[in-house]
Amino acid sequence: GLVEISRGRGWRVSIVIHPDDAEIYANFAARASRFNDLDPRRADALEICKEYTFSCVDISRFIYERSLAEGKNPYFINNRHFSIAGTRIVAENFVTLTKQVAQPAGVSTVSQR
């Protein structure tokens, strides 16, 4: 798996967990002011990450709140891929995460919910 592939290479591995398009749409439809976590698999994934030495971050809330504030759909319509707006939001968050991960040592398991 990922641990074996990255071992001895000096890599800093980060796992970024994001919501499915249907979950974002459900939150939009509910007119939620804050992201409502509808998928327990994210919490399960964060628990699994605690067993390893790489960083795991759930950016679901960040994507939802930025999309809501900007009034832009982070996904292409009828498609699970990020739109230009969604790609930009994820990229901006990635810049922040890489600065955090660049700090030395330890497992950083973060939920941005």
MARBAGU-182514 format. One record per atom (N, C-alpha, C): residue number from 1; residue in one letter; atom name; x, y, z. Coordinates in steps of 0.001 Angstrom, whole numbers. Atoms other than C-alpha are relative to their C-alpha. Layout:
<nodes>
NUM A CA X Y Z .
...
</nodes>
This chain:
<nodes>
1 G N 797 -1173 0 .
1 G CA 0 0 0 .
1 G C 856 1260 0 .
2 L N -625 -1314 6 .
2 L CA 861 3643 336 .
2 L C 1195 87 951 .
3 V N -1099 -26 -969 .
3 V CA 3026 3138 3411 .
3 V C 1243 -653 -589 .
4 E N -1138 716 578 .
4 E CA 5249 617 1615 .
4 E C 617 783 -1161 .
5 I N -502 -751 1156 .
5 I CA 5537 2729 -1536 .
5 I C 810 1214 441 .
6 S N -656 -1240 -420 .
6 S CA 6559 5858 366 .
6 S C 1177 -225 946 .
7 R N -1058 286 -980 .
7 R CA 8911 4159 2848 .
7 R C 1387 210 -618 .
8 G N -1377 -193 408 .
8 G CA 12525 5282 2547 .
8 G C 216 1002 -1122 .
9 R N -127 -945 1107 .
9 R CA 11819 7902 -115 .
9 R C 67 1454 456 .
10 G N -21 -1371 -483 .
10 G CA 11732 10977 2105 .
10 G C -1240 804 -372 .
11 W N 1237 -678 379 .
11 W CA 8198 11780 957 .
11 W C -798 379 1240 .
12 R N 1005 -355 -1001 .
12 R CA 5663 13591 3091 .
12 R C -1343 -228 -679 .
13 V N 1258 381 641 .
13 V CA 2338 11995 2227 .
13 V C -1162 655 746 .
14 S N 1208 -595 -562 .
14 S CA -934 13845 2771 .
14 S C -1205 -601 -714 .
15 I N 1261 509 532 .
15 I CA -4378 12349 2299 .
15 I C -1040 1095 211 .
16 V N 1019 -1041 -75 .
16 V CA -7081 14900 1506 .
16 V C -1348 -648 -270 .
17 I N 1333 593 83 .
17 I CA -10660 13818 2088 .
17 I C -984 1118 -334 .
18 H N 959 -1021 408 .
18 H CA -13430 15727 326 .
18 H C -1383 -621 -176 .
19 P N 1364 515 110 .
19 P CA -17215 15424 38 .
19 P C -355 -408 -1423 .
20 D N 570 378 1290 .
20 D CA -19079 13742 -2769 .
20 D C -920 1127 -470 .
21 D N 855 -1063 536 .
21 D CA -21038 16041 -5055 .
21 D C -1422 -53 567 .
22 A N 1371 136 -520 .
22 A CA -24376 14652 -3812 .
22 A C -111 555 1418 .
23 E N 28 -515 -1371 .
23 E CA -23465 15582 -252 .
23 E C 25 1533 14 .
24 I N -27 -1466 121 .
24 I CA -22633 19156 -1244 .
24 I C -1384 493 -440 .
25 Y N 1320 -410 487 .
25 Y CA -25912 19392 -3188 .
25 Y C -1067 -129 1082 .
26 A N 964 172 -1093 .
26 A CA -27871 18051 -192 .
26 A C 117 1149 997 .
27 N N -208 -1133 -902 .
27 N CA -26325 20761 1980 .
27 N C -514 1297 -624 .
28 F N 534 -1179 686 .
28 F CA -27114 23428 -629 .
28 F C -1526 1 51 .
29 A N 1464 112 7 .
29 A CA -30709 22163 -863 .
29 A C -594 295 1371 .
30 A N 465 -246 -1366 .
30 A CA -31064 22320 2927 .
30 A C 283 1439 446 .
31 R N -389 -1373 -311 .
31 R CA -29704 25878 2823 .
31 R C 780 77 1318 .
32 A N -808 61 -1215 .
32 A CA -27262 24894 5552 .
32 A C 1022 1127 11 .
33 S N -998 -1070 -96 .
33 S CA -25138 27780 6788 .
33 S C 1391 -587 256 .
34 R N -1256 733 -224 .
34 R CA -22462 25273 7838 .
34 R C -165 -1397 -581 .
35 F N 15 1328 597 .
35 F CA -21537 21962 6264 .
35 F C -531 -1034 985 .
36 N N 564 1080 -795 .
36 N CA -23624 19076 7613 .
36 N C 589 -1305 -533 .
37 D N -665 1237 403 .
37 D CA -21579 15864 7492 .
37 D C -1030 -1112 -126 .
38 L N 1001 1034 266 .
38 L CA -23841 13281 5872 .
38 L C 620 -1353 -326 .
39 D N -695 1223 420 .
39 D CA -21202 10636 5127 .
39 D C 959 -469 1091 .
40 P N -850 473 -1101 .
40 P CA -19761 8658 8064 .
40 P C 1328 -609 -460 .
41 R N -1255 581 495 .
41 R CA -17040 7221 5809 .
41 R C 1190 938 208 .
42 R N -1103 -938 -229 .
42 R CA -15004 10414 6261 .
42 R C 576 -171 1393 .
43 A N -477 211 -1371 .
43 A CA -14808 9907 10020 .
43 A C 770 -1315 90 .
44 D N -703 1287 27 .
44 D CA -13817 6294 9400 .
44 D C 1383 151 -626 .
45 A N -1286 -208 683 .
45 A CA -11065 7400 7010 .
45 A C 974 744 902 .
46 L N -874 -737 -915 .
46 L CA -9696 9882 9547 .
46 L C 508 -900 1122 .
47 E N -442 954 -1025 .
47 E CA -9583 7111 12161 .
47 E C 1092 -919 -545 .
48 I N -1008 853 621 .
48 I CA -7646 4877 9764 .
48 I C 1317 758 -130 .
49 C N -1206 -816 170 .
49 C CA -5199 7709 9115 .
49 C C 828 87 1278 .
50 K N -732 -80 -1267 .
50 K CA -4280 7818 12799 .
50 K C 998 -1138 166 .
51 E N -882 1157 -93 .
51 E CA -2604 4433 12320 .
51 E C 1292 187 -780 .
52 Y N -1145 -191 885 .
52 Y CA -88 5844 9822 .
52 Y C 714 1304 293 .
53 T N -817 -1187 -264 .
53 T CA 2583 8538 9728 .
53 T C -185 1092 -1036 .
54 F N 230 -1083 935 .
54 F CA 1065 10686 7021 .
54 F C -1155 871 474 .
55 S N 1000 -988 -367 .
55 S CA -1153 13714 7310 .
55 S C -1322 -297 -704 .
56 C N 1332 177 581 .
56 C CA -4903 13352 6749 .
56 C C -851 1203 368 .
57 V N 806 -1198 -228 .
57 V CA -7205 16319 6337 .
57 V C -1327 -131 -736 .
58 D N 1336 -22 590 .
58 D CA -10939 16510 5720 .
58 D C -312 1446 -368 .
59 I N 243 -1373 440 .
59 I CA -11579 19625 3620 .
59 I C -1461 229 -398 .
60 S N 1418 -93 380 .
60 S CA -15339 19072 3263 .
60 S C -624 1323 413 .
61 R N 594 -1249 -491 .
61 R CA -16386 21998 5424 .
61 R C 565 1199 -744 .
62 F N -663 -1094 701 .
62 F CA -13851 24274 3745 .
62 F C -585 178 -1407 .
63 I N 551 -60 1362 .
63 I CA -15121 23405 245 .
63 I C -1422 541 33 .
64 Y N 1395 -426 -61 .
64 Y CA -18752 23861 1252 .
64 Y C -119 1485 339 .
65 E N 131 -1387 -447 .
65 E CA -18305 27150 3073 .
65 E C 527 980 -1042 .
66 R N -533 -875 1058 .
66 R CA -16152 28659 307 .
66 R C -957 37 -1193 .
67 S N 941 54 1128 .
67 S CA -18591 27497 -2382 .
67 S C -1253 809 305 .
68 L N 1192 -729 -421 .
68 L CA -21529 28892 -452 .
68 L C 270 1504 -12 .
69 A N -346 -1422 -64 .
69 A CA -19786 32232 160 .
69 A C 179 605 -1392 .
70 E N -255 -496 1352 .
70 E CA -18777 32563 -3496 .
70 E C -1190 -187 -933 .
71 G N 1160 266 849 .
71 G CA -22103 31295 -4849 .
71 G C 354 -801 -1238 .
72 K N -459 786 1149 .
72 K CA -20274 28847 -7097 .
72 K C -39 -1484 327 .
73 N N 48 1454 -141 .
73 N CA -20761 25132 -7616 .
73 N C 1424 -556 -104 .
74 P N -1359 537 71 .
74 P CA -17531 23266 -6803 .
74 P C 127 -1205 -938 .
75 Y N 2 1158 898 .
75 Y CA -18535 20420 -9134 .
75 Y C -630 370 -1342 .
76 F N 714 -121 1256 .
76 F CA -19511 20173 -12776 .
76 F C -1398 -569 224 .
77 I N 1371 492 -145 .
77 I CA -23271 19647 -13079 .
77 I C -78 -1438 -522 .
78 N N 146 1426 334 .
78 N CA -24161 15922 -13163 .
78 N C 1343 -694 -217 .
79 N N -1340 541 150 .
79 N CA -20493 15060 -12713 .
79 N C 706 133 1345 .
80 R N -675 -15 -1300 .
80 R CA -18420 14193 -9657 .
80 R C 1350 696 -16 .
81 H N -1297 -673 99 .
81 H CA -15369 16076 -10897 .
81 H C -132 1467 378 .
82 F N 23 -1408 -385 .
82 F CA -14443 19494 -9566 .
82 F C -61 906 -1226 .
83 S N 69 -1045 1023 .
83 S CA -15369 22493 -11690 .
83 S C 1237 888 153 .
84 I N -1117 -943 -132 .
84 I CA -12931 25345 -12226 .
84 I C -14 634 1388 .
85 A N 115 -603 -1338 .
85 A CA -14241 26967 -9024 .
85 A C 424 -1000 1075 .
86 G N -366 1025 -982 .
86 G CA -13896 23706 -7082 .
86 G C 1489 -299 -13 .
87 T N -1438 252 120 .
87 T CA -10384 23085 -8402 .
87 T C 792 1128 653 .
88 R N -678 -1141 -620 .
88 R CA -9355 26595 -7344 .
88 R C -94 -64 1518 .
89 I N 188 93 -1452 .
89 I CA -10812 26128 -3851 .
89 I C 912 -1081 586 .
90 V N -858 1090 -474 .
90 V CA -9008 22798 -3433 .
90 V C 1471 409 -85 .
91 A N -1399 -423 173 .
91 A CA -5750 24282 -4773 .
91 A C 398 1016 1072 .
92 E N -295 -989 -1035 .
92 E CA -5929 27230 -2373 .
92 E C 167 -682 1354 .
93 N N -126 740 -1252 .
93 N CA -6490 24841 503 .
93 N C 1287 -816 16 .
94 F N -1226 783 103 .
94 F CA -3598 22672 -729 .
94 F C 1228 835 367 .
95 V N -1117 -879 -338 .
95 V CA -1214 25629 -470 .
95 V C 111 142 1520 .
96 T N 6 -108 -1457 .
96 T CA -2240 26091 3165 .
96 T C 457 -1296 646 .
97 L N -362 1297 -573 .
97 L CA -1912 22361 3879 .
97 L C 1478 -303 -167 .
98 T N -1417 303 212 .
98 T CA 1559 22098 2358 .
98 T C 866 793 963 .
99 K N -742 -779 -1000 .
99 K CA 2744 24853 4679 .
99 K C -85 -673 1363 .
100 Q N 168 690 -1280 .
100 Q CA 1337 22923 7652 .
100 Q C 795 -1293 30 .
101 V N -673 1289 67 .
101 V CA 2775 19572 6527 .
101 V C 1511 186 -14 .
102 A N -1433 -259 69 .
102 A CA 6193 21144 5945 .
102 A C 626 130 1380 .
103 Q N -534 -71 -1355 .
103 Q CA 6538 21529 9692 .
103 Q C 455 -1390 426 .
104 P N -606 1284 -331 .
104 P CA 8671 18772 11223 .
104 P C -844 -922 886 .
105 A N 396 1135 -831 .
105 A CA 7650 15449 12703 .
105 A C -1454 -75 427 .
106 G N 1299 270 -580 .
106 G CA 4509 13878 14031 .
106 G C -1084 -235 -1032 .
107 V N 1164 263 842 .
107 V CA 1220 12731 12606 .
107 V C -951 1159 198 .
108 S N 961 -1085 -58 .
108 S CA -1162 15526 11769 .
108 S C -1311 -484 -588 .
109 T N 1308 420 473 .
109 T CA -4698 14204 11547 .
109 T C -975 1099 371 .
110 V N 807 -1196 -219 .
110 V CA -6982 17194 11120 .
110 V C -1336 -152 -680 .
111 S N 1316 -85 621 .
111 S CA -10669 17542 10493 .
111 S C -377 1471 -43 .
112 Q N 391 -1397 133 .
112 Q CA -11742 20911 9130 .
112 Q C -1500 129 4 .
113 R N 1460 -46 -73 .
113 R CA -15377 20231 9940 .
113 R C -434 891 1096 .
</nodes>
